[in-house]
Amino acid sequence: MPPFLIPLLLGLAPTVAEWVAGKPAGQVVEHVTEIAKKSIGIDNIDNLESALAADPAKALEFKLAMINAANEEKKRAHEADMAAITAQVEQVKAYRSEEHTSELQSRLH
């Protein structure tokens, strides 16, 4: 990871810092490069620092794109968590229904 990238990302916002923390460097560079390319047209991550320093509007656009990307990833993770919880709840309901049905059947016989 280019040395300038770490303080740049960590300085963007707590949201982005959380998103970057704990990820492999290659994955971070790949995500940042993709976002830089889409948001401000920078293909080479090594040119990012100078491009952001030269154009405050691009710097703001990049920061917003990074924050949005971090928020989208959090949203996807939250949705996955909710789906897992919902599946667990459904399993418990099914188990309780079977257990209750078995108990009622045994009382009837």
Phi, psi and omega in degrees: 000132178302136186303326182290341187289325183298304180294330178298312182290317181292335179276351183294305182184156177304326179301314182289321179299319177296320182295320183282325186302131175084358179269150176298143183305318181299321179292320178297312181299319180298314180296314181296318179298316180298316180293318179297320180295313181290319188275321184228005175078021179268119180271330185251117183301333179293339179268357186297312184301313182291324179295319179290323179292328184280336186222100181301327179294318177294322179299316179294318179299317179295315180300315179297320178296320179294316180296318178297319179297318179296318179294321178296320179294319177298320179297315179298319179295319179297315179297321177295318177298316181296321178296319179294319179295316179300318178297320179295318179299317179296322177296318179295317178300315181297317179298313181296322179296315178296318181296315181295318179297316179297319180295317179294319179297320180292328177289328181286335183264000000 
